[in-house]
Amino acid sequence: MDKEQIQAAIAKAKDFSEKRNFKQSFDLIINLKGLDLKKPEHQVDAFVTLPHSRGKKVKVCALVGAELEQQAKGICDSVIVSDNFDKYNDKKISRKIANSFDFFIAQANIMPKVATVFGRVFGPRGKMPNPKSGCIVPPNANLNPLYEKLQRTVRTSVKSAPLIQCAIGTEDMNANDIAENALTIYNSLLPLLPNEKHNIKDIYIKLTMGKPVKVGEKIEVIKEAK
């Protein structure tokens, strides 16, 4: 897969999609083969930092103690201070929070409390603060670089089904930037697979409400004259 093939698929996906009254996202879909997902070594769980924005704001919530409270309030989209954790023992409230944010940052010295209060709900949703993404931080951390990095971060996870689907941009973005985001995910995934590119079945580009377009497939798009 190369950048030109991705750009061609992006153009085709736009041609195949009807105009919508909202900004559609582009997804990269990578179907895999030859994996036994019961084996841990065949599973993938990684965070990839893209070269460009995904085109939509990534919402970040901070779970912190007093040390980071004021800084977090000036940077993150929401802040939950450890002194107020008790009300989140209510699963309904925790579920609402989990569904409202893309990433959660946690202060390292309160992680046991974070795990106790939020783990039951966040864990199954893949929303627990994760050291792989840099989201577990010391009490003296500078949160701004992490917040900015998370705006360009996607999670690639292969555990229950042999595919990866990630948002790589929006329809108003430059096609070159979207293609570079897709290529970054692809190149980051290969070393994590047991047989690298031989575990790739096929790759598609898709708009939110559009049909998937196979990367590398030659499809002539002809628009009817109006």
C-alpha positions in Angstrom: 0.0 0.0 0.0 1.4 3.4 -0.9 0.2 7.0 -0.5 -1.0 7.3 -4.1 -3.3 4.2 -3.8 -4.7 5.7 -0.6 -5.4 9.1 -2.2 -7.1 7.3 -5.1 -9.4 5.5 -2.7 -10.1 8.7 -0.8 -11.2 10.3 -4.1 -13.4 7.4 -5.0 -15.0 7.3 -1.6 -15.9 11.0 -2.0 -17.3 10.3 -5.5 -19.4 7.4 -4.2 -20.8 9.4 -1.2 -23.9 11.7 -1.3 -23.7 15.1 0.2 -24.6 15.1 3.9 -25.6 17.9 6.3 -22.8 17.0 8.6 -19.0 16.6 8.3 -18.3 13.0 7.6 -15.2 11.2 8.9 -12.8 9.0 6.9 -12.1 5.5 8.4 -9.3 3.2 7.6 -10.4 -0.5 7.7 -7.7 -3.1 7.7 -8.9 -6.7 7.5 -6.4 -9.3 8.7 -5.8 -13.0 8.0 -3.8 -15.9 9.4 -4.1 -14.9 13.1 -5.2 -17.0 16.0 -6.6 -14.4 18.4 -6.6 -16.8 21.3 -2.8 -16.4 21.3 -1.6 -13.2 23.0 1.3 -12.9 20.6 -1.3 -12.6 17.7 -3.2 -9.8 19.5 -2.5 -6.1 18.8 -3.0 -3.2 21.2 -1.1 -0.1 20.4 -1.4 3.7 20.3 -0.3 5.5 17.1 0.5 9.2 16.9 -0.5 10.5 13.5 1.4 13.2 11.6 -1.8 15.2 11.2 -5.1 15.9 13.0 -8.0 13.5 12.6 -10.1 16.6 11.8 -12.3 16.3 14.9 -11.6 17.3 18.4 -10.5 14.5 20.7 -12.0 14.9 24.1 -9.8 14.3 27.1 -10.8 14.0 30.8 -8.2 14.2 33.6 -8.5 12.1 36.8 -6.2 13.9 39.2 -5.4 14.8 42.8 -4.8 18.3 44.2 -1.3 18.5 42.6 -2.6 18.7 39.0 -6.1 20.0 39.5 -5.5 23.6 38.5 -3.3 22.8 35.5 -5.7 20.2 34.3 -8.7 22.6 34.5 -6.8 24.9 32.2 -5.9 22.3 29.6 -8.3 19.3 29.6 -11.9 19.2 28.5 -13.1 18.0 31.9 -11.5 17.2 35.3 -12.5 14.9 38.0 -10.7 15.4 41.3 -10.0 12.3 43.5 -11.9 13.8 46.4 -15.0 13.6 44.3 -14.5 10.0 43.0 -17.1 8.5 45.3 -20.1 9.6 43.3 -18.7 7.6 40.3 -19.2 4.4 42.2 -22.7 4.6 40.5 -22.2 2.7 37.3 -24.7 4.8 35.4 -22.7 7.9 36.1 -19.4 6.2 35.2 -20.9 4.9 31.9 -22.0 8.4 31.0 -18.4 9.7 31.6 -16.8 6.8 29.8 -19.0 7.4 26.7 -18.3 11.2 26.7 -14.5 11.1 26.4 -11.9 9.6 24.0 -9.0 9.5 26.5 -8.6 9.6 30.2 -5.4 11.0 31.9 -4.7 9.8 35.4 -2.3 11.0 38.1 0.0 8.0 38.9 -0.2 8.2 42.7 -4.0 7.8 42.6 -4.2 5.0 40.0 -5.2 2.4 42.6 -8.2 4.6 43.5 -8.9 5.2 39.7 -8.9 1.4 39.1 -11.2 0.7 42.0 -13.8 3.4 41.1 -13.7 3.4 37.3 -12.2 0.1 36.3 -15.4 -1.9 36.2 -16.9 0.4 33.6 -13.8 1.8 31.8 -11.9 -1.5 31.5 -14.4 -3.3 29.1 -14.7 -0.1 27.0 -10.9 0.2 26.6 -11.0 3.6 28.3 -8.8 3.0 31.3 -5.8 5.4 31.5 -3.0 3.5 29.7 0.8 3.9 30.1 1.2 3.0 26.4 -0.5 6.2 25.4 1.4 8.2 28.1 -1.9 8.8 30.0 -0.6 7.9 33.4 1.4 10.9 34.6 3.4 12.0 37.7 2.0 14.7 40.0 4.4 17.2 38.6 3.6 16.5 34.9 3.2 19.1 32.2 -0.1 18.1 30.7 -0.1 20.4 27.6 2.2 18.3 25.4 0.3 15.2 26.2 -3.1 16.8 25.5 -1.8 18.0 22.1 -0.4 14.5 21.3 -3.7 12.9 22.1 -5.4 15.0 19.5 -3.4 13.0 16.9 -3.5 9.6 18.6 -5.5 6.5 17.6 -5.7 3.1 19.2 -5.2 0.1 17.0 -6.6 -3.0 18.8 -7.0 -6.6 17.5 -8.3 -8.8 20.2 -11.8 -10.2 19.4 -12.0 -9.8 15.6 -9.3 -9.8 12.9 -9.7 -6.2 11.8 -8.7 -2.7 12.7 -10.9 0.4 12.1 -9.6 3.9 12.8 -10.7 7.4 12.1 -8.0 9.1 9.9 -9.6 12.4 9.0 -12.6 14.2 7.8 -14.0 15.0 4.3 -12.9 18.7 4.5 -9.2 17.8 5.1 -6.5 17.7 2.5 -6.3 14.2 0.9 -2.6 14.1 1.3 -2.9 14.6 5.1 -5.5 11.8 5.3 -3.3 9.5 3.3 -0.3 10.2 5.4 -2.4 9.4 8.5 -3.5 6.1 7.0 0.0 5.2 5.9 1.3 5.9 9.4 -1.2 3.5 10.9 -0.4 0.8 8.3 3.4 1.1 8.8 3.0 1.0 12.6 0.8 -2.1 12.4 3.1 -4.3 10.3 5.9 -4.9 12.9 3.2 -5.9 15.4 1.9 -8.8 13.2 3.6 -12.2 13.3 4.0 -12.3 9.5 3.8 -8.6 8.8 2.2 -7.7 5.4 1.3 -11.4 4.9 -1.3 -11.0 7.7 -3.0 -8.2 5.7 -6.1 -9.5 3.8 -7.3 -6.2 2.3 -7.6 -2.5 3.2 -10.6 -0.1 2.7 -11.3 3.6 3.0 -14.8 4.6 4.0 -16.7 7.8 4.7 -19.2 7.7 7.6 -22.3 7.2 5.4 -20.5 6.0 2.3 -19.6 2.6 0.8 -16.1 1.2 1.5 -13.6 1.5 -1.3 -10.8 -1.0 -1.5 -7.3 0.5 -1.6 -5.4 -0.6 -4.7 -8.6 -1.6 -6.6 -9.0 0.0 -10.0 -12.5 1.5 -10.2 -13.4 4.1 -12.8 -15.6 6.7 -11.3 -17.9 8.5 -13.9 -20.2 11.2 -12.7 -23.4 11.8 -14.7 -23.6 15.2 -16.3 -26.3 17.4 -14.8 
